[in-house]
Amino acid sequence: MKRIEFITPSDAEFGFSLTGVPQKIAEAADAEEVLTQTMAEPNIGLAVVDERLITGVPDERLRELEHSWQGIFLILPSPEKPPPEVEDYAARLIRRAIGYHVRLKL
């Protein structure tokens, strides 16, 4: 049976240890190495890494790791709140014209 492994920064250590889920603590500087080691373990079927750890890892490298591995790779969204969205000028014009807020994603 394959296992799940979480890779998180040290501030998430106690939350996962309370649930009994296996977890590795990493710093952003060595997250890619820890992820590579985790994916090399034959008994790991799901690797979940905290989004804050992989901000410095290029997207191409993450895709390469994901495609070369037989397991499932997930990125856990950061628990930090994102900055508030600034309303785009075009969205304000559309809202004024039709009286409805439109959310545009480009």
Residue pairs with C-beta under 8 A, 6 or more apart in sequence:
2 43
2 44
2 45
2 46
2 71
3 22
3 43
3 44
3 45
3 46
4 21
4 22
4 44
4 45
4 46
4 48
5 22
5 23
5 24
5 38
5 41
5 44
5 46
5 47
5 48
6 12
6 16
6 21
6 22
6 23
6 24
6 48
6 49
6 50
6 76
7 23
7 24
7 26
7 31
7 34
7 35
7 38
7 47
7 48
7 49
7 50
7 53
8 16
8 23
8 24
8 25
8 26
8 49
8 50
8 53
8 76
9 25
9 26
9 27
9 28
9 50
9 52
9 53
10 25
12 23
12 50
12 79
13 23
13 25
16 23
17 23
24 34
24 38
26 34
26 53
27 53
28 52
28 53
28 54
28 55
28 56
29 56
31 49
31 53
31 54
31 56
31 57
32 54
32 57
32 61
35 47
35 49
35 54
35 65
36 65
38 44
38 47
39 47
39 65
39 69
39 71
39 73
44 71
45 71
45 72
46 71
46 72
46 74
47 69
47 71
47 72
47 73
47 74
48 74
48 75
48 76
49 73
49 74
49 75
49 76
50 75
50 76
50 78
51 75
51 76
51 77
51 78
52 78
52 80
54 62
54 75
62 73
65 73
66 73
88 104
90 104
91 101
91 102
91 103
91 104
94 100
94 102
95 101
95 102
